[in-house]
Amino acid sequence: METLFRTARLVSGLLWVSFLVLCLPPVSSIAQSTREAAAEKDLQAAKQAQKRGDFAGAAAGYQAALKLMPEVPELYSNLGLAYYYQRQYAKAIESFQEALKRKPDLVSANLFLGMAY
């Protein structure tokens, strides 16, 4: 059973990295508005926190970006992942569901929603 748990953690870690590379919308180097520039700054802070394993810091960055750009489903999904890795499953489920309301075919949100349950 312990081996199965380790394998599941490894797979979820690989999915996390794949998600970051494939699912985040590209952020242009020249922001078109102040709101987008601020959201880009928050998103970069979240990514850096995530790389350090600081998932509480990553969640704070994604929350800040969502205040500026609440229409981006990938941000909700990333917030859900940050909660998932903190074992805050109820918050993760809520975030994944919010992402799926906006983009029902978002694979990572569907996958991790099931894992969070």
C-alpha atoms as an extended CHARMM CRD file, in Angstrom:
* protein
*
       117  EXT
         1         1  MET       CA              0.0000000000        0.0000000000        0.0000000000  PROA      1               0.0000000000
         2         2  GLU       CA              2.8690000000        2.3430000000        0.8120000000  PROA      2               0.0000000000
         3         3  THR       CA              4.3660000000        1.7460000000       -2.6280000000  PROA      3               0.0000000000
         4         4  LEU       CA              1.0420000000        2.6220000000       -4.2190000000  PROA      4               0.0000000000
         5         5  PHE       CA              0.9260000000        5.8640000000       -2.2170000000  PROA      5               0.0000000000
         6         6  ARG       CA              4.4730000000        6.7720000000       -3.2860000000  PROA      6               0.0000000000
         7         7  THR       CA              3.6360000000        6.0450000000       -6.9140000000  PROA      7               0.0000000000
         8         8  ALA       CA              0.4990000000        8.2070000000       -6.6870000000  PROA      8               0.0000000000
         9         9  ARG       CA              2.5280000000       11.0910000000       -5.2240000000  PROA      9               0.0000000000
        10        10  LEU       CA              5.1210000000       10.7510000000       -7.9820000000  PROA      10              0.0000000000
        11        11  VAL       CA              2.4420000000       10.7280000000      -10.6770000000  PROA      11              0.0000000000
        12        12  SER       CA              0.6900000000       13.7340000000       -9.1540000000  PROA      12              0.0000000000
        13        13  GLY       CA              4.0210000000       15.5750000000       -8.9790000000  PROA      13              0.0000000000
        14        14  LEU       CA              4.7010000000       14.8710000000      -12.6300000000  PROA      14              0.0000000000
        15        15  LEU       CA              1.2020000000       15.9740000000      -13.5330000000  PROA      15              0.0000000000
        16        16  TRP       CA              1.7470000000       19.1800000000      -11.5610000000  PROA      16              0.0000000000
        17        17  VAL       CA              4.8520000000       20.0300000000      -13.5910000000  PROA      17              0.0000000000
        18        18  SER       CA              3.1420000000       19.0720000000      -16.8550000000  PROA      18              0.0000000000
        19        19  PHE       CA              0.1790000000       21.2130000000      -15.9580000000  PROA      19              0.0000000000
        20        20  LEU       CA              2.3460000000       24.2490000000      -15.3340000000  PROA      20              0.0000000000
        21        21  VAL       CA              4.0770000000       23.8760000000      -18.6620000000  PROA      21              0.0000000000
        22        22  LEU       CA              1.0470000000       23.0550000000      -20.7830000000  PROA      22              0.0000000000
        23        23  CYS       CA             -2.0170000000       24.6650000000      -19.2280000000  PROA      23              0.0000000000
        24        24  LEU       CA             -1.0680000000       28.1050000000      -18.0580000000  PROA      24              0.0000000000
        25        25  PRO       CA             -1.9550000000       30.7740000000      -20.5420000000  PROA      25              0.0000000000
        26        26  PRO       CA              1.1080000000       32.5000000000      -21.9880000000  PROA      26              0.0000000000
        27        27  VAL       CA              1.8230000000       35.8290000000      -20.3850000000  PROA      27              0.0000000000
        28        28  SER       CA              3.1490000000       38.4230000000      -22.8010000000  PROA      28              0.0000000000
        29        29  SER       CA              6.2760000000       40.2790000000      -21.8280000000  PROA      29              0.0000000000
        30        30  ILE       CA              4.5310000000       43.5690000000      -22.4610000000  PROA      30              0.0000000000
        31        31  ALA       CA              1.3330000000       43.7000000000      -20.4330000000  PROA      31              0.0000000000
        32        32  GLN       CA             -1.5560000000       45.4000000000      -22.1760000000  PROA      32              0.0000000000
        33        33  SER       CA             -2.9980000000       46.8570000000      -19.0120000000  PROA      33              0.0000000000
        34        34  THR       CA             -2.1300000000       47.6170000000      -15.4240000000  PROA      34              0.0000000000
        35        35  ARG       CA             -4.4370000000       44.8170000000      -14.3100000000  PROA      35              0.0000000000
        36        36  GLU       CA             -2.6250000000       42.2900000000      -16.4970000000  PROA      36              0.0000000000
        37        37  ALA       CA              0.7770000000       43.5370000000      -15.3200000000  PROA      37              0.0000000000
        38        38  ALA       CA             -0.2460000000       43.1490000000      -11.6800000000  PROA      38              0.0000000000
        39        39  ALA       CA             -1.7080000000       39.7010000000      -12.3690000000  PROA      39              0.0000000000
        40        40  GLU       CA              1.5040000000       38.6860000000      -14.1460000000  PROA      40              0.0000000000
        41        41  LYS       CA              3.5200000000       39.7540000000      -11.0930000000  PROA      41              0.0000000000
        42        42  ASP       CA              1.2500000000       37.7190000000       -8.7920000000  PROA      42              0.0000000000
        43        43  LEU       CA              1.4210000000       34.7270000000      -11.1260000000  PROA      43              0.0000000000
        44        44  GLN       CA              5.2160000000       34.8170000000      -11.2240000000  PROA      44              0.0000000000
        45        45  ALA       CA              5.3460000000       35.0390000000       -7.4180000000  PROA      45              0.0000000000
        46        46  ALA       CA              3.0160000000       32.0360000000       -7.2040000000  PROA      46              0.0000000000
        47        47  LYS       CA              5.1800000000       30.0190000000       -9.6090000000  PROA      47              0.0000000000
        48        48  GLN       CA              8.3410000000       30.8320000000       -7.6610000000  PROA      48              0.0000000000
        49        49  ALA       CA              6.7100000000       29.8750000000       -4.3670000000  PROA      49              0.0000000000
        50        50  GLN       CA              5.5310000000       26.6420000000       -5.9530000000  PROA      50              0.0000000000
        51        51  LYS       CA              9.0440000000       25.7940000000       -7.1520000000  PROA      51              0.0000000000
        52        52  ARG       CA             10.2950000000       26.2400000000       -3.5860000000  PROA      52              0.0000000000
        53        53  GLY       CA              7.5700000000       23.9330000000       -2.2990000000  PROA      53              0.0000000000
        54        54  ASP       CA              5.8480000000       26.8590000000       -0.5670000000  PROA      54              0.0000000000
        55        55  PHE       CA              2.2980000000       25.9350000000       -1.5040000000  PROA      55              0.0000000000
        56        56  ALA       CA              0.7570000000       28.4050000000        0.9580000000  PROA      56              0.0000000000
        57        57  GLY       CA              2.6980000000       31.1800000000       -0.7890000000  PROA      57              0.0000000000
        58        58  ALA       CA              1.6620000000       29.8020000000       -4.1760000000  PROA      58              0.0000000000
        59        59  ALA       CA             -1.9900000000       29.8160000000       -3.0870000000  PROA      59              0.0000000000
        60        60  ALA       CA             -1.6700000000       33.4410000000       -1.9670000000  PROA      60              0.0000000000
        61        61  GLY       CA             -0.1940000000       34.3920000000       -5.3520000000  PROA      61              0.0000000000
        62        62  TYR       CA             -2.9390000000       32.6280000000       -7.2840000000  PROA      62              0.0000000000
        63        63  GLN       CA             -5.6080000000       34.2220000000       -5.0780000000  PROA      63              0.0000000000
        64        64  ALA       CA             -4.1520000000       37.6590000000       -5.7670000000  PROA      64              0.0000000000
        65        65  ALA       CA             -4.0440000000       36.9660000000       -9.5210000000  PROA      65              0.0000000000
        66        66  LEU       CA             -7.6530000000       35.7370000000       -9.4200000000  PROA      66              0.0000000000
        67        67  LYS       CA             -8.8010000000       38.9930000000       -7.8290000000  PROA      67              0.0000000000
        68        68  LEU       CA             -7.4780000000       40.7460000000      -10.9200000000  PROA      68              0.0000000000
        69        69  MET       CA             -8.4290000000       38.1480000000      -13.5330000000  PROA      69              0.0000000000
        70        70  PRO       CA            -11.3090000000       36.0090000000      -12.1990000000  PROA      70              0.0000000000
        71        71  GLU       CA            -12.2160000000       34.7880000000      -15.6770000000  PROA      71              0.0000000000
        72        72  VAL       CA             -9.0990000000       32.5880000000      -16.1240000000  PROA      72              0.0000000000
        73        73  PRO       CA             -9.9890000000       28.9580000000      -15.3020000000  PROA      73              0.0000000000
        74        74  GLU       CA             -6.3520000000       27.8090000000      -15.1690000000  PROA      74              0.0000000000
        75        75  LEU       CA             -5.7530000000       30.1070000000      -12.2050000000  PROA      75              0.0000000000
        76        76  TYR       CA             -8.5280000000       28.3650000000      -10.2640000000  PROA      76              0.0000000000
        77        77  SER       CA             -7.0380000000       25.0140000000      -11.1840000000  PROA      77              0.0000000000
        78        78  ASN       CA             -3.5590000000       26.0800000000      -10.0400000000  PROA      78              0.0000000000
        79        79  LEU       CA             -5.0450000000       27.4030000000       -6.7980000000  PROA      79              0.0000000000
        80        80  GLY       CA             -6.7130000000       24.0260000000       -6.3470000000  PROA      80              0.0000000000
        81        81  LEU       CA             -3.3740000000       22.2880000000       -6.8480000000  PROA      81              0.0000000000
        82        82  ALA       CA             -1.7330000000       24.5140000000       -4.2460000000  PROA      82              0.0000000000
        83        83  TYR       CA             -4.4930000000       23.5900000000       -1.7970000000  PROA      83              0.0000000000
        84        84  TYR       CA             -4.2550000000       19.9260000000       -2.7720000000  PROA      84              0.0000000000
        85        85  TYR       CA             -0.5500000000       19.8110000000       -1.9190000000  PROA      85              0.0000000000
        86        86  GLN       CA             -1.3240000000       21.4130000000        1.4490000000  PROA      86              0.0000000000
        87        87  ARG       CA             -3.9230000000       18.6720000000        2.0130000000  PROA      87              0.0000000000
        88        88  GLN       CA             -6.6780000000       21.2710000000        2.1740000000  PROA      88              0.0000000000
        89        89  TYR       CA             -8.9450000000       19.0710000000        0.1110000000  PROA      89              0.0000000000
        90        90  ALA       CA            -12.2270000000       20.9610000000        0.6440000000  PROA      90              0.0000000000
        91        91  LYS       CA            -10.6620000000       24.1720000000       -0.6710000000  PROA      91              0.0000000000
        92        92  ALA       CA             -9.0090000000       22.2620000000       -3.5110000000  PROA      92              0.0000000000
        93        93  ILE       CA            -12.3320000000       20.7310000000       -4.5340000000  PROA      93              0.0000000000
        94        94  GLU       CA            -13.9940000000       24.1550000000       -4.5020000000  PROA      94              0.0000000000
        95        95  SER       CA            -11.2400000000       25.6310000000       -6.6930000000  PROA      95              0.0000000000
        96        96  PHE       CA            -11.2910000000       22.7460000000       -9.1790000000  PROA      96              0.0000000000
        97        97  GLN       CA            -15.0700000000       22.9810000000       -9.4500000000  PROA      97              0.0000000000
        98        98  GLU       CA            -14.8030000000       26.7200000000      -10.1080000000  PROA      98              0.0000000000
        99        99  ALA       CA            -12.2420000000       26.0560000000      -12.8490000000  PROA      99              0.0000000000
       100       100  LEU       CA            -14.5310000000       23.4780000000      -14.4330000000  PROA      100             0.0000000000
       101       101  LYS       CA            -17.4780000000       25.8750000000      -14.4140000000  PROA      101             0.0000000000
       102       102  ARG       CA            -15.4300000000       28.1350000000      -16.6430000000  PROA      102             0.0000000000
       103       103  LYS       CA            -13.7720000000       25.4320000000      -18.7430000000  PROA      103             0.0000000000
       104       104  PRO       CA            -15.4210000000       21.9990000000      -18.4280000000  PROA      104             0.0000000000
       105       105  ASP       CA            -12.7640000000       20.2060000000      -20.5020000000  PROA      105             0.0000000000
       106       106  LEU       CA             -9.8250000000       21.3180000000      -18.3400000000  PROA      106             0.0000000000
       107       107  VAL       CA             -8.0690000000       17.9690000000      -17.9080000000  PROA      107             0.0000000000
       108       108  SER       CA             -5.9310000000       18.8230000000      -14.8820000000  PROA      108             0.0000000000
       109       109  ALA       CA             -8.8950000000       20.1790000000      -12.9080000000  PROA      109             0.0000000000
       110       110  ASN       CA            -10.9210000000       17.0490000000      -13.7000000000  PROA      110             0.0000000000
       111       111  LEU       CA             -8.0850000000       14.7530000000      -12.7090000000  PROA      111             0.0000000000
       112       112  PHE       CA             -7.1540000000       16.4910000000       -9.4850000000  PROA      112             0.0000000000
       113       113  LEU       CA            -10.8090000000       16.9870000000       -8.5200000000  PROA      113             0.0000000000
       114       114  GLY       CA            -11.1610000000       13.2200000000       -8.4800000000  PROA      114             0.0000000000
       115       115  MET       CA             -7.9340000000       12.8340000000       -6.5360000000  PROA      115             0.0000000000
       116       116  ALA       CA             -9.0240000000       15.4440000000       -3.9780000000  PROA      116             0.0000000000
       117       117  TYR       CA            -12.2560000000       13.5370000000       -3.3430000000  PROA      117             0.0000000000
